[in-house]
Amino acid sequence: MIDYRKQRLIDLGADTLADALLGLAVYSDEADDLIERLIATPEENIRRFKRKLSALKRRRRFIGWRESDGFAQELEMLLQDLKAGVDDPVTGMELVAAFYEADNTIFEMCDDSCGNIGDVFRYDAKELFVDYASRCSDKEKVAGIILKVNQKDDYGIRDTLVDCAAECLPEEVIRTMIGELQKRADKKRDKYGKRHYLLLIESLARQIKDARLFEKTRVASWGGKLSTAAFIDIARVYLESGDVETAHSWLKKIPEGETYQADKRDKLLEEIYHRQGESEKLAKLLYQKFRSYHSTGTLQALLDVVGNDKRNEVIADEVRQILKTDELSESDAKFLIAIGKMDEVEAYLLGRADQLDGNYYGSLLSLAEAMESENRHLVASLIYRSLLTSVLERGYTRAYHHGVRYLKKLDKLSVLVNDWKGFNNHQEFKEQIIQAHGRKRSFWSKYEVKK
């Protein structure tokens, strides 16, 4: 699609655009910084980068989490100065490395609860480093800079450069890096210092698909006492390296009945069974996943293996199982709606109406709207009742406008319900909530106004 605004801006002419930018710069520090970058020479932009980085290290004002987004933008602009000013790969890498080495100062001066600052290191700075490193012919120099930066990593952010080593380095250089990291690990006497380097070796081993080295390093890192997570990680690397059988053998080490990281384990098992051609085992695994979480996605994954011709059979059997259960599952209800079983989902919800919990408004509201759209007015009313009751019982005044909306909805639905099937009718329900919550004048005043 053609952006007509760009052409119209071009048509305005350079003088008009220059005046507009300068006018904007009066009110926007970002615009002013952009102008300075645009008109600066490469050498001036390098000096701007170094000057700003030095200024950051001298800054004393703490930046709260509400301001972290703006601070992240400031750091992004700093990297843009570097990108605009440096074309030489070695100089560029060294300056990006200096940015990473300022992590202590940067993270000490701000609250990065939202992760905005960390993302600048993980994405913007990393991409810039990889760009320079990819264009650098001296790959040993690249490796040396990465290793220098990762002599320490107090904030768990510098290893980002190790994690992207394969994007800019050949395998032989990476293996040299592994040797250097192993020497550093061997010199460490404390387990945490040693583990820092072993984790970096793990990352590099995975990148070059050396599963045996990854396994050896993980065992050394944890002293042979491997967890379920370790079994899964080692299996994943073996699978990525093409050794399906060994990958499977590591998954078999997980104790039967273990639920920790079960999703990750099952995903690996799916891939293993696919590669092994074990269609029966794969079907059994996918059926277990489908039964544990009913969705159109898990259903289709199963049908892709057992055949779409068995769709009706699989659905009929599973609907019977869902209707037999006593406990309400919002996900099961949503699944029944998704496959068009409206009579069944209505019966399912009516039979478990006492379990409707309005505190789970995120899932219940979509159920109420779906049932209302299908003219299932009674069950929709029962769901809206649970949502309204939750708002009133919590006494959360900021949510009262939602509660008023639910009550107004109930007023309208009540005239459409012909058979209350043993449930209190709307007037009886309304009298109950008035008796229990009649003193919540803030709520009732909003309801009366909206009437």
CORKA-V918580 format. One record per backbone hydrogen bond with DSSP energy under -1.0 kcal/mol. NH is the residue of the N-H (numbers start at 1). CO is the residue of the C=O. E is the energy in kcal/mol with one decimal. If there is no record, write none. Layout:
nh = <NH,NH>
co = <CO,CO>
e = <E,E>
This chain:
nh = <4,8,9,10,11,13,17,18,19,20,21,22,23,24,25,27,28,32,33,34,35,36,37,38,39,45,46,47,48,49,50,51,52,53,54,55,56,57,63,67,71,72,73,74,75,76,77,78,79,80,81,82,83,84,85,86,92,93,94,95,96,97,98,99,100,101,102,103,106,107,108,109,111,115,119,121,122,123,125,127,128,129,130,131,132,133,134,135,139,142,143,144,145,146,147,148,149,150,151,156,160,161,163,165,167,168,169,174,175,176,177,178,179,180,181,182,183,184,185,186,187,194,195,196,197,198,199,200,201,202,203,204,205,206,207,208,209,210,211,214,215,216,217,218,219,220,221,222,224,225,226,231,232,233,234,235,236,237,238,239,240,241,242,243,244,247,248,249,250,251,252,254,258,262,265,266,267,268,269,270,271,272,273,274,275,276,277,278,279,282,283,284,285,286,287,288,289,290,291,292,293,299,300,301,302,303,304,305,306,307,310,311,314,315,316,317,318,319,320,321,322,323,324,333,334,335,336,337,338,339,340,341,342,345,346,347,348,349,350,351,353,355,356,360,364,365,367,368,369,370,371,372,373,375,376,377,380,381,382,383,384,385,386,387,388,389,390,391,392,393,394,395,396,397,399,400,403,404,405,406,407,408,409,410,411,412,413,414,416,423,429,430,431,432,433,434,435,436,437,438,440,441,444,445,446,447,448,449,450,451>
co = <2,4,5,6,7,10,13,14,15,16,17,18,19,20,21,24,24,28,29,30,31,32,33,34,35,41,42,43,44,45,46,47,48,49,50,51,52,53,109,64,67,68,69,70,71,72,73,74,75,76,77,78,79,80,81,82,88,89,90,91,92,93,94,95,96,97,99,100,102,103,104,105,63,112,115,117,118,119,120,123,124,125,126,127,128,129,130,131,137,138,139,140,141,142,143,144,145,146,148,153,157,158,159,162,164,165,165,170,171,172,173,174,175,176,177,178,179,180,181,182,183,190,191,192,193,194,195,196,197,198,199,200,201,202,203,204,206,205,209,210,211,212,213,214,215,216,217,218,219,222,224,227,228,229,230,231,232,233,234,235,236,237,239,238,242,243,244,245,246,247,248,251,255,259,261,262,263,264,265,266,267,268,269,270,271,272,273,273,277,278,279,280,281,282,283,284,285,286,287,288,289,295,296,297,298,299,300,302,302,303,307,308,310,311,312,313,314,315,316,317,318,319,320,329,330,331,332,333,334,335,337,336,340,341,342,343,344,345,346,347,350,352,353,357,360,361,363,364,365,366,367,368,369,372,371,375,376,377,378,379,380,381,382,383,384,385,386,387,388,389,390,391,391,395,396,397,399,400,401,402,403,404,405,406,407,408,409,410,413,420,425,426,427,428,429,430,431,432,433,434,437,439,440,441,442,443,444,445,446,447>
e = <-1.1,-2.1,-2.5,-2.2,-2.3,-1.2,-1.9,-2.8,-2.4,-2.1,-2.6,-2.5,-2.2,-2.2,-2.3,-1.4,-1.3,-2.1,-2.5,-2.2,-2.2,-2.1,-2.1,-2.4,-2.1,-2.3,-2.0,-2.0,-2.3,-2.3,-2.5,-2.7,-2.6,-2.5,-2.3,-2.2,-2.1,-1.5,-3.0,-1.1,-2.0,-2.5,-1.9,-1.8,-2.1,-2.3,-2.4,-1.7,-2.0,-1.9,-1.9,-1.4,-2.6,-2.4,-1.6,-2.1,-2.5,-2.8,-2.3,-2.0,-2.4,-2.6,-1.8,-1.6,-2.1,-2.4,-1.1,-1.8,-2.4,-2.9,-1.7,-1.2,-2.2,-1.5,-1.9,-1.2,-2.5,-2.3,-3.1,-2.8,-1.9,-2.4,-2.8,-1.9,-2.0,-3.2,-2.6,-1.1,-1.4,-1.5,-2.5,-2.4,-2.1,-2.2,-2.6,-2.3,-2.4,-1.6,-1.4,-1.2,-1.3,-1.8,-2.5,-1.8,-1.5,-1.7,-1.5,-1.8,-2.6,-1.4,-2.1,-2.4,-2.0,-1.9,-2.7,-2.4,-1.8,-2.0,-2.4,-2.5,-1.3,-2.1,-2.3,-1.6,-1.1,-2.0,-2.5,-1.1,-2.0,-2.4,-2.0,-2.1,-3.0,-2.4,-1.9,-1.8,-1.0,-2.9,-1.1,-2.0,-2.8,-2.7,-2.6,-2.5,-2.4,-2.2,-2.4,-1.7,-2.1,-1.6,-1.4,-2.2,-2.2,-2.5,-2.8,-2.3,-2.4,-1.9,-2.2,-2.4,-2.6,-1.7,-1.3,-2.3,-1.3,-1.8,-2.3,-2.2,-1.8,-1.6,-1.7,-1.5,-1.8,-1.8,-2.2,-2.8,-2.1,-1.9,-2.4,-2.5,-1.7,-2.6,-3.1,-2.3,-2.3,-2.4,-1.1,-1.9,-1.7,-2.3,-2.6,-2.3,-2.3,-2.7,-2.2,-1.9,-2.1,-2.5,-2.6,-2.1,-1.8,-2.1,-2.3,-2.1,-1.5,-2.5,-2.3,-1.3,-2.6,-2.3,-1.7,-1.6,-2.8,-2.7,-2.6,-2.1,-2.2,-2.9,-1.8,-1.6,-2.5,-2.5,-1.1,-2.1,-2.4,-2.0,-2.4,-1.9,-2.5,-1.8,-1.7,-2.8,-1.4,-2.4,-2.1,-2.1,-2.6,-2.4,-2.5,-2.2,-1.0,-2.1,-1.3,-2.0,-2.4,-2.3,-1.3,-2.8,-2.4,-2.0,-2.6,-2.4,-2.1,-1.8,-2.8,-1.3,-2.1,-2.2,-2.2,-1.9,-2.5,-2.3,-1.7,-2.0,-2.5,-3.0,-1.9,-1.7,-2.3,-2.8,-2.0,-1.1,-1.1,-1.2,-1.9,-1.5,-1.9,-2.8,-1.6,-2.3,-2.5,-2.5,-2.0,-2.4,-2.2,-1.7,-2.6,-2.1,-1.9,-2.6,-2.5,-2.6,-2.2,-1.8,-2.1,-2.0,-2.1,-2.2,-2.8,-1.5,-1.9,-2.3,-1.9,-2.6,-1.2,-2.0,-2.6,-2.0,-2.1,-1.5>
